[in-house]
């Protein structure tokens, strides 16, 4: 298994649910399973939202990966999954990423990883 972890800034989560401190950071981890190398799996912890990822598509030219996500709101315990629950990440030259997430609870929000 090949895996990596990133610190993630999620401004929406920090502004809406985070602490009073500036610069709340969260985490996202990815892994390839040896027998399913074309599919990435992962976990995310955005403070108020935690869950799992599975890649849906990869564009190697733009270095963009689209994930379907399944998660839950840590405060209310409500689960969220389905076709509208997407995280899309674009990996940049120096290896961090930028992207966006959306789900059936709210509109799209930005994500930045390092």
C-alpha positions, 0 to 999 in steps of 0.5 A: 500500500502506498499512502500519504497525508496532508494538512488541510485548510478548509476556510468554510469549516474554520469560519463556520465551525472552527475554534476562535483561533485563526488558521485551523488546520485539518487532515486528509490521507490517501492510499492506493491498495496494491491490487487496486492501484487505479483507485485511491481511497482516503479519510478526511477530518475537517473538524465538523465533518469526517469521513471516507473518500474513493476516487471516481476519476483521474485526469493525469494531464491536469493532475486532478482527482475527483472523489466521492465522499461519505461522511458525517457531521461530528456535532449532529451525527448526521451522515451524508453520502451520494452522488452530490458528495464530491471532493475534487483536488488538483495537485500542484507542481510543488505537491500540495493541492487545491480543490473544492468539496460539495455535498447535499447539506451546503454549496461548494467550499474550497480546500487547500492542502500542504 
